[in-house]
Amino acid sequence: MIEGNSKLVVTHIVSGDLWAGAEVQVYNLCRALQASGQITPTAVVFNNGILSEKLQELGIPVSIADEAKVGSLAIARSIAAHCKSHGTKIVHTHGFKENVLGILGKELAGVPRSVRTVHGNPEIRLSYTQPYKWLINKLDIALGRLRQQAVIAVSTQLEETLAKLFPGKVHKIFNFVDVDDVRRQWPLEKKPDGSAPRIGIVGRLVPVKRVDLFIGTIALLNQQGLTCRGVIIGSGPLETKLRQLAEESGVLDQLDFKGFVNPSLDELRKLDVLLMTSDHEGLPMTLLEALALEIPVVAHEVGGIPEVLDNGSCGWLVRDHSERGYATAIFNLFQPEISTEQKLKSGWAHVYRNFGATANISAYTSVYYQIMRN
């Protein structure tokens, strides 16, 4: 333990503007750390919303540094004030902007240590044609090298990428779910006999998620004779364009736009197949939840997805990143001679063993105490 304090205070810095994969993982992490009895988690959140409310419901101290009302320097000062008030020993940042402002706040407060979790690959390609973003990215990397003691990668792919940027600092700790809790709260919903398969996608309606490919896949499946419904769970800036695309593709009547659902598991558990068409991913929380519920997964072979699907032993990986590639995989899945039961059982066991809370919380705790000792 750390001298003078039986529990190590770790303050998490997170935007909280959405309730997406990173926010869900921060919530799961804080809840599990609190339950461990070894760590006292606190948080500074840049937006008042679902994450801040759920953390406060757990009794975790939360400060709101509202980015809609105050500037970057004021946010950094809020972080510093929070850290001083709660006796923070480690600042844990979750995101690009959070890294920079969290490190600045840590320095203002005199907090001795800091760690970041990288939840996924950058969604924006940086180039010299965007000098401001390029410069901030370089600043972020420099601050991570000089003023943070550890970097958490949530998948092997990210670990390999980050090791080049932060040599000697990278630790792989998977995102995780409480498998027993998921299965207890969201039992699978029995489908009526003869009903059309429900094929769904979960996520923000933004370019990287490639919901356009999802819509094209649903159209192609129906054209090829597999009558099915597409379920889009999520909201975002592309919704109007995607509805137009669905109408142009002739499948608007075969699609259900569910919008933002909290928790998404309410709709996820009703699916016959989860389809993941993103251009890239870190380690998606929705994928872990689907395996926990034994829902068949068809996904792009990219980022941390192959690792979660055990290179295809627990799901169907697609290399042909096109409507035809995804439609072929789903069409084959529904052939009568194909048995999905073994893959689903393997997926449940794989996520329970490797992506459950116990082992991964132990790994986080070990990193915290290791960087304090060093």
LINKAVEN-V472726 format. One record per backbone hydrogen bond with DSSP energy under -1.0 kcal/mol. NH is the residue of the N-H (numbers start at 1). CO is the residue of the C=O. E is the energy in kcal/mol with one decimal. If there is no record, write none. Layout:
BEGIN
nh=NH co=CO e=E
nh=NH co=CO e=E
END
This chain:
BEGIN
nh=5 co=2 e=-2.0
nh=8 co=38 e=-1.5
nh=10 co=40 e=-2.1
nh=11 co=90 e=-2.6
nh=12 co=42 e=-2.9
nh=13 co=92 e=-2.8
nh=14 co=44 e=-2.0
nh=24 co=20 e=-2.8
nh=25 co=21 e=-2.3
nh=26 co=22 e=-2.4
nh=27 co=23 e=-2.3
nh=28 co=24 e=-2.7
nh=29 co=25 e=-2.8
nh=30 co=26 e=-2.8
nh=31 co=27 e=-2.6
nh=32 co=28 e=-2.3
nh=33 co=29 e=-2.8
nh=34 co=30 e=-2.4
nh=35 co=31 e=-2.1
nh=36 co=32 e=-1.5
nh=40 co=8 e=-2.7
nh=42 co=10 e=-2.3
nh=43 co=61 e=-2.1
nh=44 co=12 e=-2.8
nh=45 co=63 e=-2.6
nh=46 co=14 e=-1.7
nh=47 co=15 e=-1.0
nh=53 co=49 e=-2.3
nh=54 co=50 e=-2.7
nh=55 co=51 e=-2.4
nh=56 co=52 e=-2.2
nh=57 co=53 e=-2.0
nh=59 co=56 e=-1.5
nh=60 co=55 e=-2.1
nh=63 co=43 e=-2.3
nh=65 co=45 e=-2.4
nh=67 co=46 e=-2.4
nh=69 co=66 e=-1.5
nh=70 co=66 e=-2.0
nh=75 co=71 e=-2.0
nh=76 co=72 e=-2.4
nh=77 co=73 e=-2.2
nh=78 co=74 e=-2.1
nh=79 co=75 e=-2.4
nh=80 co=76 e=-2.3
nh=81 co=77 e=-2.6
nh=82 co=78 e=-2.5
nh=83 co=79 e=-2.5
nh=84 co=80 e=-2.4
nh=85 co=81 e=-2.3
nh=86 co=82 e=-2.0
nh=88 co=83 e=-2.1
nh=89 co=9 e=-2.5
nh=90 co=9 e=-1.5
nh=91 co=113 e=-2.0
nh=92 co=11 e=-3.3
nh=93 co=115 e=-2.5
nh=94 co=13 e=-1.8
nh=99 co=95 e=-2.2
nh=100 co=96 e=-1.4
nh=101 co=97 e=-2.4
nh=102 co=98 e=-2.5
nh=103 co=99 e=-2.2
nh=104 co=100 e=-2.0
nh=105 co=101 e=-2.7
nh=106 co=102 e=-2.3
nh=107 co=103 e=-2.2
nh=108 co=104 e=-2.2
nh=109 co=105 e=-1.9
nh=110 co=106 e=-1.1
nh=111 co=106 e=-2.3
nh=113 co=89 e=-1.2
nh=115 co=91 e=-2.3
nh=116 co=150 e=-1.7
nh=117 co=93 e=-2.3
nh=118 co=152 e=-3.0
nh=130 co=127 e=-1.8
nh=134 co=130 e=-2.6
nh=135 co=131 e=-2.5
nh=136 co=132 e=-2.4
nh=137 co=133 e=-2.3
nh=138 co=134 e=-2.0
nh=139 co=135 e=-2.3
nh=140 co=136 e=-2.7
nh=141 co=137 e=-2.2
nh=142 co=138 e=-2.5
nh=143 co=139 e=-2.7
nh=144 co=140 e=-2.1
nh=145 co=141 e=-2.1
nh=146 co=142 e=-2.4
nh=147 co=143 e=-3.1
nh=149 co=114 e=-2.7
nh=151 co=169 e=-2.6
nh=152 co=116 e=-3.3
nh=153 co=171 e=-2.7
nh=154 co=118 e=-1.0
nh=159 co=155 e=-2.3
nh=160 co=156 e=-2.5
nh=161 co=157 e=-1.7
nh=162 co=158 e=-3.1
nh=163 co=159 e=-1.9
nh=166 co=162 e=-3.0
nh=169 co=166 e=-2.0
nh=171 co=151 e=-2.9
nh=173 co=153 e=-2.3
nh=177 co=355 e=-2.3
nh=179 co=177 e=-1.2
nh=182 co=178 e=-2.5
nh=183 co=179 e=-2.4
nh=184 co=180 e=-1.9
nh=185 co=181 e=-2.5
nh=186 co=182 e=-2.3
nh=189 co=269 e=-1.2
nh=195 co=192 e=-1.8
nh=199 co=229 e=-3.1
nh=200 co=273 e=-2.7
nh=201 co=231 e=-2.3
nh=203 co=233 e=-2.4
nh=205 co=235 e=-1.6
nh=206 co=204 e=-1.8
nh=209 co=206 e=-1.4
nh=210 co=207 e=-1.7
nh=214 co=210 e=-1.3
nh=215 co=211 e=-2.5
nh=216 co=212 e=-2.3
nh=217 co=213 e=-2.2
nh=218 co=214 e=-2.3
nh=219 co=215 e=-2.2
nh=220 co=216 e=-2.3
nh=221 co=217 e=-2.6
nh=222 co=218 e=-2.0
nh=223 co=219 e=-2.0
nh=224 co=220 e=-2.1
nh=226 co=221 e=-2.6
nh=227 co=225 e=-1.0
nh=229 co=197 e=-2.8
nh=230 co=254 e=-3.0
nh=231 co=199 e=-2.4
nh=232 co=256 e=-2.9
nh=233 co=201 e=-2.9
nh=234 co=259 e=-1.0
nh=238 co=205 e=-2.0
nh=239 co=236 e=-1.6
nh=242 co=238 e=-2.6
nh=243 co=239 e=-2.3
nh=244 co=240 e=-2.0
nh=245 co=241 e=-2.4
nh=246 co=242 e=-2.4
nh=247 co=243 e=-2.1
nh=248 co=244 e=-2.6
nh=249 co=245 e=-2.1
nh=250 co=247 e=-1.0
nh=251 co=246 e=-2.4
nh=254 co=251 e=-1.3
nh=255 co=252 e=-1.1
nh=256 co=230 e=-2.7
nh=258 co=232 e=-2.4
nh=258 co=256 e=-1.0
nh=266 co=263 e=-1.8
nh=267 co=264 e=-1.3
nh=268 co=264 e=-2.9
nh=269 co=265 e=-2.0
nh=270 co=267 e=-1.5
nh=271 co=268 e=-1.8
nh=272 co=198 e=-2.9
nh=273 co=198 e=-1.6
nh=274 co=296 e=-2.8
nh=275 co=200 e=-3.4
nh=276 co=298 e=-2.4
nh=279 co=208 e=-2.6
nh=288 co=284 e=-1.3
nh=289 co=285 e=-2.4
nh=290 co=286 e=-2.4
nh=291 co=287 e=-2.1
nh=292 co=288 e=-2.3
nh=293 co=289 e=-1.6
nh=294 co=291 e=-1.3
nh=295 co=290 e=-2.6
nh=298 co=274 e=-2.7
nh=299 co=316 e=-2.6
nh=300 co=276 e=-2.0
nh=301 co=318 e=-2.5
nh=302 co=300 e=-1.9
nh=304 co=282 e=-1.7
nh=305 co=302 e=-1.8
nh=308 co=304 e=-1.8
nh=309 co=305 e=-2.4
nh=310 co=307 e=-1.0
nh=311 co=306 e=-3.5
nh=312 co=309 e=-1.1
nh=313 co=310 e=-1.5
nh=314 co=309 e=-2.3
nh=316 co=297 e=-2.9
nh=318 co=299 e=-2.5
nh=321 co=319 e=-1.5
nh=322 co=320 e=-2.6
nh=326 co=322 e=-2.3
nh=327 co=323 e=-2.7
nh=328 co=324 e=-2.3
nh=329 co=325 e=-1.6
nh=330 co=326 e=-2.3
nh=331 co=327 e=-2.9
nh=332 co=328 e=-2.3
nh=333 co=329 e=-1.8
nh=334 co=330 e=-1.5
nh=335 co=332 e=-1.5
nh=338 co=335 e=-2.0
nh=344 co=340 e=-2.2
nh=345 co=341 e=-2.4
nh=346 co=342 e=-2.4
nh=347 co=343 e=-2.4
nh=348 co=344 e=-2.2
nh=349 co=345 e=-2.3
nh=350 co=346 e=-2.5
nh=351 co=347 e=-2.5
nh=352 co=348 e=-2.1
nh=353 co=349 e=-2.2
nh=354 co=350 e=-2.5
nh=355 co=351 e=-1.8
nh=361 co=357 e=-2.6
nh=362 co=358 e=-1.8
nh=363 co=359 e=-1.6
nh=364 co=360 e=-2.0
nh=365 co=361 e=-2.6
nh=366 co=362 e=-2.1
nh=367 co=363 e=-2.0
nh=368 co=364 e=-2.4
nh=369 co=365 e=-2.3
nh=370 co=366 e=-2.2
nh=371 co=367 e=-2.5
nh=372 co=368 e=-1.6
nh=373 co=369 e=-2.1
nh=374 co=370 e=-2.1
END
